[in-house]
Amino acid sequence: MKKLIFILLPLLSLPLIFQSTPTEILKLKTFDAFIKKQEPSGNFVILNITEEDVEREGGYPLPRERLADIQIELLGAGAMGVGWVISFPQADRMGGDARFASSLGYAPSVLATFENGSGEYPKTTGTVIRGPDVGGILSSGIKQNYNKYDDIPQGVAIAPTEVDQLVRRIPLLLKTPDGWSASFGTQVLKILTDTPTYIVTTNDNGVQEIAVRGLPPVKTDSLGRKWISWVKTEETDLQEMNVNGKFVFVGVTANGVMPQIATPIGLVEPHKIQTALAESILIQDSPYIPDYALSVELFIFLISVGLVWAFISYLGITWGVVLGLLTMALTGLYGAYTIGTGVLIDVTWSLISQFISGSVAFYLRFREQYKLRLQIKKQFEHYLDPRQVKRLQKDPDLLKLGGEKRRCTFLFTDVRGFTALSEKLKPEQVTEIMNKALTIQSDAVKKYNGMVDKYIGDAMMAIFNAPLDLPHHEQIAVECAKEIQENIEKADIGVAIGVGVNTGEAVIGNMGSDTRFDYSAIGDAVNTAARLESATKEAGVNILIGEETEKYCGYNLKSVKPIKVKGKEKPLIIYTI
């Protein structure tokens, strides 16, 4: 399992590091969902030239004499300035260019140009570069307006799309072979602040921020793009002209005139997109992607995926899943919070990776637990009461490799007269008798909630108080020894049983490897129980009980002459029933 996480982590991180199309789309959709809705600045209004207006004016394009009238009417209604997001590539067939150009000079006005890939570039604007001259988006060329309007400030009405063909980011400035040129929305703010120069701050990664005097610097990505806040700017028309104290963005909404552009909020006309750009520049907490975004995303990815894997792999399944889900929830909340504050940190791929790695870890953990439960059942079903087996399956940690020190009572048995009997009988008869004798013994042990640890030829070892707690195990072991003797005598199978019982501390648990183990006990108390069983012949009794067992068993036992056993300096004080 440990090796698998080192394989999974690099594989899962690749789409994040290299920004694959699916992960990029997922990121963008997440930003769309959690970006905080902003309120408009109140400085702008949109004037729509509608289908009805076009019909009323006798068709499109409207004569520029009429456009001049609209410009003057807007200024008369209190407009601070007017931005025309309409192309004027040729002279007006009705000769209204001079008047329209003149009207544009009555107040701050901006004309739009549109990219067409012609190789003709917009006029450059004054820029100051603080840092290396890197970053930015190179213009592909524009469709120039008629030369009558060369003296009017112009900006490129650009709306580049993302990988999912939606517009979300617009460059504030475009690069040209001659320098930098402003986008339309940026140019509007420049002329309103009467600032001749843009200040572009860069680093080795590209553009960091762009500023004009009188406004706070605008944070951008390395290409100089600003994330758009799709605010609901007030709209008006030629009849109402509710424009007092505001800069007006003029555009056409009549069918078939201007293309509608796909955005996260639906299809939007170019003049509304440029309005949104201008609004976004003025909104101080509008969203942006910081330079450190990828580093933070990778850090969150590594930490969160590692935690989910560790929780599920090394804790119990229940607690592992709970803590894993909590990690995912906290990751999601952090992502939603940062996006809501305008700092666009994406955690979607981290969440997906957490789910994938968590699912793999859960499967491996479940498989491991399932195999362990099967192993427990296989190992103990013949030696423990079924209820005890189920308890062990439910909590396999009771059988951790390495064991523990535990006070238990140990019972050893041995069949007497087996050798002589085997010489007289056929092998199948010997086997039958031995199976009966061992069955009687194991049934008695199970009845008293002990565990048959192992069979050694015609001998048996049993443990009381392990693997599960068994109160009064000393007394229970003595009762079990008595019942084994009584049942062997009743069975009348031609053999006798010697029993040794002793209590004390021993190391008990799984002995073996991770994949193959045997639950057993080792220690002096175990060896003493075996020695007591061997001494039953010498002592002339069927059951010998150690001193520690006698203290706590609650029976008045008969004292037997102390015996000297191997490994003990002093003779053992022993008892019998």
C-alpha positions in Angstrom: 0.0 0.0 0.0 2.8 2.4 0.8 4.3 1.9 -2.6 1.0 2.5 -4.3 0.7 6.1 -3.0 4.1 7.0 -4.5 2.7 5.8 -7.8 -0.7 7.5 -7.5 0.6 10.9 -6.4 2.7 11.6 -9.5 0.0 10.2 -11.8 -2.8 12.3 -10.2 -0.6 15.4 -10.1 0.2 15.4 -13.8 -3.1 16.9 -15.0 -2.7 19.7 -12.4 1.0 20.4 -13.3 0.5 20.4 -17.0 -3.0 21.9 -17.0 -4.7 19.4 -19.2 -7.9 20.5 -21.0 -10.3 18.6 -18.8 -8.7 19.9 -15.6 -8.6 23.4 -16.9 -12.3 23.3 -17.9 -13.1 21.9 -14.5 -11.2 24.7 -12.8 -12.9 27.4 -14.9 -16.4 25.9 -14.1 -15.5 25.9 -10.4 -14.5 29.5 -10.5 -17.8 30.3 -12.3 -19.7 28.6 -9.6 -18.0 30.2 -6.5 -16.9 33.7 -7.6 -18.8 36.1 -5.4 -21.4 38.2 -7.2 -20.4 41.8 -7.3 -22.4 45.0 -7.4 -21.8 47.5 -10.2 -19.6 50.5 -9.5 -22.4 52.9 -10.5 -20.1 54.8 -12.9 -21.4 53.3 -16.1 -24.6 52.7 -18.1 -25.2 50.7 -21.2 -27.1 52.2 -24.1 -28.6 49.6 -26.4 -29.5 50.4 -30.0 -32.3 47.9 -30.3 -34.1 46.2 -33.1 -36.9 48.8 -32.8 -34.4 51.7 -33.0 -32.9 50.3 -36.2 -36.4 50.0 -37.8 -37.3 53.5 -36.7 -34.1 54.9 -38.2 -34.6 53.1 -41.5 -32.1 50.3 -41.2 -28.5 49.7 -40.2 -25.9 51.2 -40.2 -27.4 54.4 -38.7 -26.2 57.6 -40.5 -23.4 59.2 -38.7 -25.3 62.4 -38.6 -27.8 60.5 -36.5 -24.9 59.1 -34.4 -23.7 62.7 -33.8 -27.2 63.6 -32.6 -27.2 60.7 -30.2 -23.8 61.8 -28.9 -25.0 65.3 -28.3 -28.3 64.1 -26.7 -26.3 61.8 -24.3 -24.1 64.7 -23.3 -27.2 66.9 -22.9 -28.7 64.2 -20.6 -25.7 64.5 -18.3 -23.4 61.7 -19.6 -19.7 62.0 -18.5 -18.5 60.5 -21.7 -19.4 58.0 -24.4 -17.8 54.8 -25.6 -18.9 53.6 -29.0 -18.4 49.8 -29.3 -19.2 50.0 -33.0 -16.9 49.7 -36.0 -16.5 52.5 -38.5 -14.1 51.1 -41.1 -15.4 53.1 -44.1 -16.5 56.6 -44.8 -20.2 57.4 -44.2 -22.0 57.2 -47.5 -24.2 60.1 -46.4 -21.2 62.3 -45.5 -21.7 62.6 -41.8 -18.2 61.7 -40.7 -17.0 65.3 -40.0 -20.0 66.1 -37.8 -19.8 62.8 -35.9 -16.0 63.3 -35.3 -16.7 66.8 -34.1 -19.3 65.6 -31.6 -16.9 63.0 -30.2 -14.7 65.9 -29.1 -17.3 67.5 -26.9 -16.6 65.1 -24.0 -14.3 62.1 -23.3 -15.1 59.6 -26.0 -13.7 56.3 -27.1 -14.1 54.4 -30.3 -13.7 50.6 -30.6 -11.5 48.7 -33.0 -11.8 45.0 -33.6 -9.2 42.3 -34.2 -9.2 40.7 -37.7 -5.7 39.2 -38.0 -4.8 41.7 -40.7 -1.3 42.5 -39.4 -2.3 46.1 -39.0 -1.8 47.1 -35.4 -3.6 49.6 -33.2 -1.8 52.8 -32.1 0.4 52.3 -29.1 -0.2 54.1 -25.9 2.2 55.5 -23.4 3.4 52.8 -21.0 6.0 52.6 -18.3 7.4 49.1 -17.7 8.5 48.3 -14.2 10.5 45.1 -14.6 11.5 43.0 -17.6 9.4 43.6 -20.7 7.8 40.1 -20.7 4.2 38.8 -20.7 1.2 40.1 -22.5 -0.8 38.9 -25.5 0.3 39.8 -29.0 -2.3 41.5 -31.2 -3.0 39.7 -34.4 -4.0 42.9 -36.2 -7.1 45.1 -36.2 -9.7 46.5 -38.5 -8.8 50.3 -38.5 -11.6 52.9 -38.2 -12.0 55.5 -41.0 -9.1 58.0 -40.8 -11.5 60.9 -39.9 -11.4 59.4 -36.4 -7.7 59.1 -36.0 -7.6 61.8 -33.3 -10.2 60.1 -31.2 -8.9 57.7 -28.5 -9.5 54.1 -29.5 -9.3 50.8 -27.8 -9.5 47.2 -29.0 -12.7 45.5 -28.2 -11.1 42.1 -27.7 -12.8 39.1 -26.1 -10.5 36.0 -26.2 -12.1 32.7 -25.2 -10.9 30.0 -22.8 -10.5 26.3 -23.7 -14.3 25.8 -23.3 -14.9 28.7 -25.7 -16.2 31.1 -23.1 -14.9 34.6 -22.4 -13.7 35.1 -18.8 -10.5 37.1 -19.0 -9.7 40.1 -21.1 -6.2 41.6 -21.5 -6.1 45.2 -20.3 -3.3 45.9 -22.7 -2.2 44.2 -26.0 1.3 43.8 -27.2 2.2 45.0 -30.7 5.5 45.1 -32.5 5.7 48.8 -31.6 4.7 48.6 -28.0 1.5 48.3 -26.0 -2.1 49.2 -26.9 -5.1 49.4 -24.7 -8.3 47.4 -24.7 -11.5 49.3 -25.0 -12.5 49.1 -21.3 -9.1 50.1 -20.2 -9.0 53.1 -22.5 -12.2 54.3 -21.1 -10.8 54.6 -17.6 -7.6 56.2 -18.9 -9.4 59.0 -20.6 -11.8 59.5 -17.6 -8.8 59.9 -15.3 -7.1 62.1 -17.9 -3.9 60.0 -17.5 -1.5 59.8 -20.4 0.4 56.7 -19.3 -0.2 53.1 -18.2 2.2 51.7 -15.5 2.9 48.0 -16.1 4.6 46.1 -13.3 6.2 42.8 -14.3 8.4 40.1 -13.0 10.2 37.1 -14.6 6.8 35.3 -14.9 5.2 38.1 -16.8 2.7 40.9 -16.0 1.7 41.3 -12.3 -0.5 44.4 -12.4 -1.4 47.4 -14.5 -2.2 50.8 -13.2 -3.3 54.3 -14.3 -2.9 57.4 -12.1 -5.9 58.0 -9.8 -7.0 54.3 -9.7 -5.6 51.4 -7.6 -3.4 49.0 -9.5 -5.3 46.1 -11.1 -3.9 42.7 -10.5 -3.7 40.5 -13.6 -2.3 37.2 -14.7 1.1 36.9 -16.4 -0.5 37.7 -19.8 -2.0 40.9 -18.5 -5.5 39.5 -18.4 -8.2 40.7 -16.0 -10.8 38.2 -14.7 -14.3 39.7 -15.4 -16.8 40.3 -12.7 -20.2 39.9 -14.5 -22.0 42.6 -12.8 -25.5 43.8 -13.8 -24.8 47.3 -15.1 -27.7 49.6 -15.5 -29.1 49.6 -19.1 -31.1 52.2 -21.0 -32.2 53.0 -24.6 -32.5 55.9 -27.0 -36.0 56.8 -25.7 -35.1 56.9 -22.0 -31.4 58.0 -21.9 -31.1 57.6 -18.1 -27.4 58.5 -18.2 -26.8 61.4 -15.9 -23.4 61.4 -14.3 -22.3 58.2 -15.9 -20.1 57.1 -18.8 -22.1 55.5 -21.5 -21.2 52.3 -23.4 -23.1 52.3 -26.7 -23.6 49.1 -28.7 -26.1 47.4 -31.0 -28.4 44.6 -29.8 -30.5 44.5 -33.0 -30.5 41.0 -34.5 -27.7 40.2 -36.9 -25.7 43.3 -36.5 -23.1 42.5 -33.8 -22.0 39.0 -32.8 -23.1 37.6 -29.5 -20.2 36.2 -27.5 -20.5 33.2 -25.2 -19.7 33.9 -21.5 -20.5 32.1 -18.2 -23.6 34.1 -17.9 -24.8 33.5 -21.5 -24.5 35.2 -24.8 -23.4 38.8 -24.5 -22.8 41.6 -27.0 -19.3 43.2 -27.3 -20.3 46.5 -25.7 -21.6 44.8 -22.6 -18.4 42.7 -22.3 -16.3 45.9 -22.4 -18.6 47.5 -19.8 -18.0 44.5 -17.6 -14.2 44.9 -18.1 -14.4 48.6 -17.0 -16.5 47.6 -14.0 -14.1 44.9 -13.0 -11.2 47.3 -13.0 -13.0 49.5 -10.5 -14.2 46.7 -8.2 -11.3 46.3 -5.7 -12.0 42.7 -4.7 -12.7 41.4 -8.2 -11.2 38.0 -8.9 -7.7 37.3 -10.1 -5.3 34.3 -10.3 -2.1 35.0 -8.3 1.3 34.0 -9.5 1.6 31.5 -6.6 -1.7 29.8 -7.5 -0.2 26.6 -8.9 2.2 26.2 -6.0 -0.6 26.5 -3.5 -2.7 24.1 -5.5 0.1 21.5 -5.6 0.7 22.0 -1.8 -3.0 21.4 -1.1 -3.0 18.4 -3.4 0.0 16.7 -1.7 -1.2 17.4 1.8 -4.8 16.5 1.4 -4.3 13.4 -0.7 -1.6 12.2 1.7 -3.9 12.8 4.7 -6.8 11.0 3.1 -4.6 8.0 2.2 -3.1 7.9 5.6 -6.4 8.1 7.4 -8.0 5.3 5.5 -4.9 3.1 5.3 -3.8 3.3 8.9 -6.9 4.0 10.9 -9.9 1.9 11.2 -12.2 2.0 8.2 -14.9 3.9 10.0 -12.7 6.6 11.5 -10.5 6.6 8.3 -13.5 7.4 6.1 -14.9 10.0 8.5 -11.6 11.8 8.7 -11.1 11.4 4.9 -14.5 13.0 4.2 -13.7 15.8 6.7 -10.4 16.5 4.9 -12.3 16.7 1.6 -14.9 19.0 3.2 -12.3 21.3 4.6 -10.5 21.4 1.2 -13.7 22.3 -0.6 -14.6 25.0 2.0 -11.1 26.5 1.7 -11.4 26.6 -2.1 -14.9 28.1 -2.0 -13.7 30.7 0.6 -10.6 31.8 -1.4 -12.6 32.1 -4.7 -15.3 34.0 -2.8 -12.7 36.6 -1.7 -11.4 37.0 -5.3 -8.2 34.9 -5.0 -8.7 32.2 -7.6 -7.2 29.1 -6.0 -8.5 25.9 -7.6 -9.0 22.8 -5.4 -11.2 20.7 -7.7 -8.5 18.4 -8.8 -7.3 18.0 -5.3 -10.9 16.9 -4.3 -11.0 14.5 -7.3 -7.6 13.1 -6.4 -8.7 12.7 -2.7 -11.7 10.7 -3.8 -9.6 8.5 -6.2 -6.8 7.9 -3.7 -9.3 7.4 -0.8 -11.3 4.9 -2.9 -8.2 3.0 -3.7 -7.0 3.0 0.0 -10.5 2.0 1.1 -10.6 -0.9 -1.3 -7.1 -2.1 -0.3 -8.0 -1.6 3.4 -11.3 -3.5 3.0 -9.6 -6.3 1.1 -6.9 -6.5 3.8 -9.6 -6.6 6.5 -11.6 -9.1 4.6 -8.6 -11.4 4.1 -7.7 -11.0 7.8 -11.3 -11.9 8.9 -11.2 -15.0 6.7 -7.8 -15.9 8.2 -9.2 -15.3 11.7 -12.2 -17.5 11.0 -10.0 -20.2 9.5 -7.6 -20.1 12.4 -10.1 -19.9 15.3 -13.4 -21.4 14.2 -12.3 -24.8 15.4 -10.8 -23.6 18.6 -13.2 -20.9 19.9 -16.9 -20.5 20.5 -18.5 -19.0 17.3 -19.5 -15.9 19.3 -15.9 -15.3 20.2 -14.8 -15.8 16.6 -17.3 -13.1 15.4 -16.0 -10.7 18.0 -12.5 -11.2 16.8 -13.6 -10.7 13.1 -15.3 -7.5 14.1 -12.2 -6.2 15.9 -9.1 -7.8 14.3 -6.9 -5.4 16.2 -7.2 -7.8 19.1 -4.8 -9.9 17.1 -2.1 -7.5 16.3 1.2 -9.0 15.3 3.8 -9.0 18.2 1.3 -9.7 21.0 1.1 -8.4 24.6 1.9 -9.4 28.1 -1.2 -10.9 29.6 -2.2 -12.9 32.7 -3.9 -16.1 31.6 -4.5 -19.6 32.8 -3.0 -22.4 30.6 -4.3 -25.9 30.4 -2.3 -28.8 28.9 -3.6 -32.4 28.4 -2.0 -35.6 27.2 -3.5 -39.0 26.4 -2.1 -41.8 28.5 -1.7 -45.3 27.2 -1.9 -44.1 23.7 1.3 -45.9 22.5 0.2 -49.3 23.9 -3.2 -48.8 22.5 -1.9 -48.0 19.0 0.1 -51.2 18.9 -3.1 -53.3 19.5 -5.5 -51.6 17.1 -5.8 -50.8 13.4 -4.8 -47.3 12.3 -8.3 -46.3 11.5 -9.4 -47.4 15.0 -6.6 -45.5 16.6 -7.6 -42.4 14.7 -11.2 -42.7 15.7 -10.3 -43.0 19.4 -7.9 -40.1 19.2 -10.5 -37.9 17.4 -13.1 -38.7 20.1 -10.6 -37.9 22.9 -9.6 -34.6 21.4 -13.2 -33.7 20.5 -14.2 -34.2 24.2 -11.4 -32.0 25.3 -11.9 -29.2 22.7 -15.7 -29.2 23.3 -15.1 -28.6 27.0 -12.7 -25.8 26.4 -15.1 -24.0 24.0 -18.0 -24.5 26.5 -16.0 -22.6 29.1 -15.0 -19.9 26.7 -11.4 -20.9 26.5 -9.3 -21.2 23.3 -7.8 -24.4 22.0 -4.3 -23.1 21.1 -3.0 -26.2 19.4 -2.8 -29.9 19.2 0.6 -31.5 19.6 0.2 -35.2 18.6 -2.0 -36.6 21.3 -1.6 -33.5 23.5 -3.6 -30.3 23.6 -2.9 -26.7 24.8 -5.7 -24.4 25.8 -5.7 -20.7 27.0 -8.2 -19.0 29.2 -8.5 -15.2 29.2 -7.2 -14.8 25.7 -7.7 -13.6 23.1 -10.8 -12.2 24.8 -11.1 -11.2 28.4 -12.5 -13.9 30.7 -13.2 -13.0 34.3 -12.4 -15.6 36.9 -10.4 -17.6 34.3 -8.6 -19.5 37.1 -11.8 -21.0 38.4 -13.2 -21.7 34.9 -10.0 -23.5 33.8 -10.2 -25.8 36.9 -13.9 -26.5 36.1 -13.0 -27.3 32.5 -10.2 -29.7 33.7 -12.7 -31.5 35.9 -15.3 -31.8 33.1 -12.6 -33.2 30.6 -11.8 -35.9 33.1 -15.4 -36.8 33.7 -16.3 -36.8 30.0 -13.3 -39.0 29.1 -14.4 -41.5 31.8 -18.0 -41.5 30.6 -16.9 -42.0 27.0 -15.1 -45.2 28.0 -12.8 -45.1 25.0 -9.9 -46.9 26.6 -7.7 -44.0 27.4 -7.0 -41.7 30.3 -6.1 -38.0 30.3 -3.4 -36.1 32.3 -4.1 -32.4 32.8 -1.8 -29.6 34.0 -3.2 -26.1 34.9 -1.2 -23.1 35.7 -1.7 -19.3 35.8 0.7 -16.5 35.1 1.9 -13.8 32.8 2.9 -14.7 29.2 3.5 -13.0 25.9 0.4 -13.8 23.9 -0.6 -12.8 20.4 0.2 -13.5 16.8 3.6 -15.2 16.3 4.8 -15.3 12.7 4.9 -13.0 9.6 2.4 -10.5 8.3 0.9 -13.0 6.0 1.1 -16.2 8.0 0.8 -16.2 11.8 -0.2 -18.4 14.7 -2.0 -17.1 17.7 -0.2 -18.6 20.7 1.5 -17.9 24.0 5.1 -18.1 25.2 6.5 -17.7 28.7 7.4 -19.4 32.0 3.7 -19.9 33.0 3.1 -21.8 29.8 6.1 -24.0 30.3 5.1 -24.7 33.9 1.6 -25.8 32.8 3.2 -28.3 30.4 5.6 -29.5 33.1 2.6 -30.1 35.5 0.8 -32.2 32.9 3.9 -34.3 32.5 4.2 -34.7 36.3 0.7 -36.2 36.7 2.1 -39.7 36.2 4.8 -39.2 38.8 2.4 -37.6 41.3 -0.2 -40.4 40.7 -3.1 -38.0 39.9 -5.0 -37.0 36.7 -4.9 -33.3 37.4 -2.2 -31.1 38.7 -2.8 -27.4 39.4 -0.2 -24.7 40.0 0.1 -22.4 43.0 -1.1 -19.2 41.3 -4.2 -21.0 40.0 -5.0 -22.4 43.4 -5.0 -18.8 45.0 -7.8 -17.5 42.8 -9.8 -20.6 41.7 -12.1 -20.6 44.7 -11.8 -24.4 45.3 -10.5 -26.2 48.3 -7.8 -28.2 46.5 -5.7 -31.0 47.8 -2.0 -30.3 48.3 0.3 -32.7 46.6 4.0 -33.2 47.4 6.1 -30.5 45.7 7.9 -31.6 42.6 11.1 -30.6 41.0 10.8 -29.7 37.3 13.4 -28.8 34.7 14.3 -25.1 34.7 13.2 -24.4 38.3 15.6 -24.2 41.2 12.9 -24.6 43.8 10.3 -27.4 43.9 6.8 -26.4 42.7 4.0 -26.2 45.1 1.1 -28.1 43.5 -2.4 -29.2 44.0 -5.0 -31.6 42.7 -8.8 -31.8 42.9 
